[in-house]
Amino acid sequence: MGRIPFSFEVYPPRTPEGSETLYAAIDELAKAGPDFISVTYGASGSTRDRSLAVLRHLVEREDVATMAHLTCVGTTTAEAVERIREIVDIGVTSFLAVRGDPPPGVGEDEIFLGELRNATDLLRLITREGEKHAAGLDVAVAAFPNGHPRSASRREEIETLLGKQRAGAHLALTQLLFDANDYVRFVDEAREAGITIPIRPGIMPVLSRARLGRMLEISGERLPERLAADLEGARDSSEAESIGIEACVALASDLLAAGAPGIHLYAFNQAAAPLAVLDGLGLGARSSLA
C-alpha cells in the first residue's frame, strides 16, 4: 500500500494561552508529515489578524505545506482581494474557499453579499488573483455529504460541487462526518455527476459527550447514537478519550477501505488525539518505527 494522504485543520486561538497551546500542537502535528495544515478564517474577517498570525507561524517556523481558509460573506470584492494578497505575501499559495456563516446575531437577509455571493464566486476571484502570481494559487473547496444547511437536497450540493470543480477547484474537503456510508453514497453520486476531483473526508476524534453535542450543533450532522451512548457511559475523561479515538480510527479505516483518498483531521488545536488516530491507522511516527 502506498502512502495514505492526511491533513490537519486548526483554528486561530482567542487568547495568548491558547496561542501557546496551539503552537506547541502545531509543532507536533507538523512532525507527523501531513500533506498540509489548514487554518480557519472567521466570517466577515472576524479572525483576520489571528488567522494571519497562525499562517505566518506555519510558514516561518514549520516545515509543512499550509492552506489558508478564506470566507466571503459580508465582504466586498476589493476587501477579498486585499485579504488574498495579504495571505500570498506571507508565502501561502493554497486556499480553501468557503462562503462562511453570518456573524452571531446577524440574519441571512441582513448580510451585504456584494459581488461574492458564494464560495464559487470567491474561488473564481482567488483563481484570477493566482494568474498574477508566478506559481499560481491552488484552491480547495468544502463539500457536504449530507447536504449544506442552505441546500434543498443532497443533489443540489452535488450540483454546487460540480460548479466549483468547473471553476477550478482541485480538492474537496468534507464537512465533519461520522458515518462512512454517508461519504460513500455522496462520492458515488458525485462521480456519476462528473465530479473527478479528490473528495477527502473530514473526521475528528470526539473526546467527550459535551464536545460531540457542540460539534453536532456546528455541523448539523445527525447524532451518531453508538458513539454518543459510549461517551455518555464512560467512567471518566480518560475512558471517554479512548472511546473517541477508537471510534475515529474505526471510521477512518472504513473510509479508507471504501476508497477515500486520505483523511482530513479536525485537530481542535490539540495534537495528542489526532496523532493517536494516525498511530491507530499505522500512519504515526510510533507505528512507522515499530
N, C-alpha and C positions, 0 to 999 in steps of 0.2 A: 504494500500500500504506500502511495506517495504521501507527501506532506499534506496534512489537513489544515487548510487556512483557518485562522481565527483572528478576532479583533476584539478590542475593548472600547467601552464608552464611559466617559466620566463627565462630571458637570462642574461648573465653576463654584467654588466654596463661598460661603457668605461671611465668614469670619477669619481672622488671622490664624486661629487654632485649626480651623477647617483647612486652610491652605497648607499648614504643616502636615496634617494628616494626608491630604491629597498628594502632595509632592513626594512624600515617603512611599505612598502606594504606587504612584506612577513609576518610581524608580524600580520597584519590584515587578510591576506589570511589564515594563519595557524589557527587562532582562529575560522575560519568557519568550521573546521573539515574535510578537504579533505582526500581522500584516500592517496594522495601523492602530493608533489610539485616536478616537474621535472625541471632540469636546462640544458639548451642547451650547446653545445660544438662546437666551430668553426672547420671547415675543416682544416686538417693538424695541429691540435693543436693550432690554431691561438688565441683561448681564454683560453688556458690551465690554466694559473695561476689564471685568473679571475673566471673561472668556478669552480676551486677547492676552491677558497675563498668563493663563494656563497654556495657550498655544505657544507663546514666546518661551516659556519654560521647556516645553517639549522640544522645540526646535533647537534651543541653545544648550540644553543640559542633557538631553536623552538621544540615544542612537535608535530612533524609531520613526517610521513614517507617521504623519499627523494629518488628521482630517478635521476641518472646521465646519460645524453646523452653521447654517445661516437661515434666518427667518425673514419673511417679507410682510407679515401682517402689520398694518399701521405704519408702513414705511414707504416713502416716495422712491421713485427710480433713482433720483440723484443721491439720496441717502444710502440706498443699497449699493450703488456704485462706489461710494466712498468707503463703505464697510468692506466690500470685496477687495479694494485696493489696500486698505489697512492690513487685511489678513495676508494678502500676497506679499506685501512689503516685509512682513515678519519672516517669510520664507515658506509659507504654506501654499500648496498648489492643488490641494484636494478638498472638495467641499461636499457637504450633504445639504441639498436644497429642500427646505420644508416651509410650508406656509406659516405655521406657528398658530398658537391658540390666542384668543383675546386676553389681554391683561385682566387680572382679577377685578370683578365688578363692572366690566365693560361688555356690553352685549354685541352680538354679531352686527346688528344694524347700526351700531354707533361707531364702528371702526372705519377709518379712512383707508380704503384699499388702494386708491390711486391706480397706476398702470399695472401694478404687480398684484393680480387678484388671486394667484395660487402658486403652488410650487413649480409648476411648469413654466410660468412666466419668469420666475426667479432663475430657474435652470437656464433658460434661453439667455437671460441677461449675463449670468456668470460665464456661459459659453462665449458670448460676444466679447466680454472682457478678456477671456482667455486667448482670443485671437490676437490680442495686442501683446501677449506675453510669449516670450521665446519658447518656453517649454509647454505652453498651453495649460489648461486647467481641467482636471477630472471632476466630474460631478456625479455623485451618487444621489439616490432618492429614497424616500420611505415607501414601504408597501404595507398593506393592512389585510392580512389573510381573512379576517372575519368582517371586513368592510370598515371603511372610515366612518366615524360617527356622523359625518355630514353626507355620506353616500347613501343613496336609496337602496343599494343592494351590493353584494359582492361583485356582481357582474359590472356594475358601474366602476368599482375600484379597479377591475381588470382593464377596462377601457381607459381609465385615468393613467394607469401604469404603462399601458401601450403608448399613450400620448407622450409620456415622459421619455420612453425609450426613443421615440421618433425625434424628440427634441434634443437628444444627445446623451441621456443618462447611460452610464457604463456599469452601474451596480445598483441593486435594490437591497436595502436592509429592512427587515420586517419589524413591525410593532412587537412588543413583548408578547410571547405566546407560551401556552402551557400544554398544548395538545399537538403532537406530531401529525395527527390526521388532518387537522385544520391546515397545516402547512402543505401537506401532500396534495390535498384537494385544490388548494389555491394554485400551487405550481402547475398541476395538471391543466387547470383551466387557463392559466397564463400561457403555457406552451401552445395549447390549442388555438389561442387567440393570436399567436405570432410573437409573443414576448420571448426573447432569446437571452437577455442579459442575466447574469447570475443573480439569484434571489437568496440572500444569506439570512437565515432565521436569527432573530434576536431573542435571547434567553437570559435568565437571571436566577442565581441561587437565592431563593427567598428564605430568610433565616428566622422568621417569626410570623405568627398569625397576624399580628398587627401590621407588619410590613406587607404581607400578602393583601390585606384589606386596602392599604394605601395604593399598592400597585394596580389593583383592580379598579379603584376609583379613578386613577390617572388614565389607564389604558382602555377602560370599558370592556375588558375581556370577561368571559364567563368564569364563574367560580370553579377552580379545579377541586372538586369535592374531596377526593382522596388526599391530596396534599393538605387541604385545609383541616381535615379531620386529624391527620397525623401531627400537624403542627399544634393543633388545639390540645392533643393528648400528650404532648411532650412533657416530661417531668421537670425539665429545667432548660435554660437557654442553650446549654451545650448540646443536649439531645436535639433540640429544635434545629440548631445549626447543622448537625449531622444529617437530619432528615431533609433539610432544604438542599444541601449539597448532593446527597444521594439522588434526590428526585431530579435535580438539574442534570446530573451525569446520565441518568436513565433517559431523560428527554433528549439530550444531545446525542446519545447513542442511537436512539430511534430515528432522529432526524438525519444523521449521517448515513445510517443504514438505508434510509429511504432516498438517498441521493443528494442531500443538501450539500452545496459547495462550500462547506465550512460553517462556522458559528460566530455570532456576534454577541459578546457577553456584556451585559449591563453590569458594570462593576460596583455601582453605588459608592464610588470613591473609596473602596476598600480593596486590598489585594488578596487577603488570605482565602476568602471563599472562591473567587474566580480561579485562582491558581489551584485550589483543591479540586475544582471541577476539571481543569485541564489534566491534573495528575490522575484523576479517576478515569479519564479517557485515554491515558497513556501518552499525553502530549506535554506533560510538565517536565521541568528540569529533573525532578527526582525520578520520574519514570524513565527518562532517557539515560539516566546514569545507572539504573538498576540492572 
